[in-house]
Amino acid sequence: MINDDGEIIAQAPLPAKKPEIISGENLTVNAIIRLSQQGRWPVQQRQADFNQDALKGLQDFNRQAFFDAHEYFEEAWRSSPLEERELYRALLQISGGFYRLTQGRPTAAHKFFDRALHWLQPFPSPFKTVDIDSLRAWLTELLNALMEGHSSETILTQYFHPIDLPNQETL
């Protein structure tokens, strides 16, 4: 389909089967885990756009503006539906951990990364186009490097890498 400006407009294909409607507002983390194991996720999560504050947070994180990223992720966490908010909490913890590394506080960073790994556990991969498995592996690598005694500077220079931004066209 083409609009009046001559741009191609892609239409989403019709679902083969009507999705099961599950209210996501009052789901606990355990309920999310149970639903994910059954292959059933709340409709809101499948259809919702990636939180705009979280996108800004990812952009700041990738520029290594960790404190600003933390603020955006916190706003995304507070304003998102329960079924996706723990993803933003995990991103908040990751940015907080890197911020602590910039302060030369590797023990505090370890706590942040450990919490982030915890908050990512219930999610399938990918989730909202985010490669959760890669995030888990990266956090494990960061935690191991910290336990091996690598300096904050070493981790910031040798272990940091940007997190891929979600592709809005696939949401």
SVG drawing of the C-alpha trace seen along z (x, -y; Angstrom):
<svg xmlns="http://www.w3.org/2000/svg" viewBox="-9 -14 51 39">
<polyline fill="none" stroke="black" stroke-width="0.4" points="0.0,0.0 1.3,-3.5 0.3,-6.7 -0.3,-10.2 3.4,-11.1 4.4,-8.0 5.8,-6.2 5.3,-2.5 3.2,-1.6 3.6,1.9 0.6,3.6 1.0,6.1 -0.1,9.6 -3.3,10.8 -2.7,13.3 -3.3,16.9 -5.0,17.4 -6.6,14.9 -4.2,14.4 -5.3,15.4 -6.1,12.3 -4.4,12.2 -4.6,9.2 -1.0,8.0 -1.8,5.4 -1.7,7.7 0.7,10.4 3.4,11.3 6.9,12.3 6.1,15.9 3.0,15.7 5.1,14.2 7.5,17.2 4.7,19.7 3.0,18.0 6.3,17.9 7.0,21.5 3.5,22.2 4.3,20.0 1.6,17.6 2.4,13.9 0.1,11.0 -1.3,9.4 -0.2,5.9 3.5,7.0 3.2,8.4 1.6,5.3 3.1,2.5 5.9,0.3 9.3,0.4 9.1,-2.3 10.5,-5.6 12.3,-6.4 14.0,-3.0 15.1,-3.8 16.6,-7.1 18.2,-5.2 19.8,-2.8 21.1,-5.6 22.7,-7.3 24.1,-3.9 25.7,-3.3 27.3,-6.8 28.5,-5.7 26.4,-8.4 25.5,-5.8 23.9,-8.2 21.6,-9.7 20.7,-6.2 19.9,-5.1 17.4,-7.9 15.7,-7.1 15.5,-3.4 14.1,-4.3 11.3,-6.3 10.6,-3.4 10.5,-1.0 8.1,-3.1 5.7,-3.8 5.6,-0.4 3.2,2.5 4.3,5.2 5.0,7.8 7.9,5.7 9.0,3.5 11.6,5.9 13.4,5.7 13.8,2.0 14.7,2.6 17.5,4.9 18.7,2.2 18.6,-0.3 20.8,2.1 23.3,2.5 23.7,-1.2 24.0,-1.7 26.7,0.9 28.7,-0.8 28.2,-4.1 29.7,-2.6 32.7,-1.5 33.2,-5.1 33.4,-5.9 36.0,-3.2 33.5,-1.1 33.8,2.5 32.1,4.1 29.0,1.9 29.1,2.6 29.1,6.3 25.9,6.0 24.2,4.0 25.2,6.6 24.1,9.5 20.7,7.8 20.4,7.2 21.0,10.9 18.3,11.7 15.7,9.4 16.4,10.9 15.7,14.5 12.0,14.7 12.3,13.3 12.4,15.4 15.0,14.4 14.4,12.4 12.0,10.2 10.7,7.0 13.6,7.6 16.2,7.5 18.6,10.4 18.1,11.4 20.4,14.4 23.3,12.2 22.6,9.8 22.7,12.7 26.0,14.0 27.5,10.5 26.5,10.0 28.0,13.4 31.2,12.3 31.2,9.0 30.6,10.7 33.4,13.2 35.8,10.4 34.9,8.5 35.4,11.7 38.8,12.2 39.8,8.8 39.9,6.8 40.0,3.1 37.1,0.8 39.1,-0.8 39.8,2.6 36.2,3.5 35.1,0.2 37.6,0.3 37.7,4.1 34.3,5.4 31.9,2.6 29.9,2.8 26.8,1.0 23.4,2.8 21.6,3.2 18.7,0.8 15.4,2.4 14.3,2.2 11.1,0.2 9.9,1.8 9.8,5.3 7.9,4.2"/>
</svg>
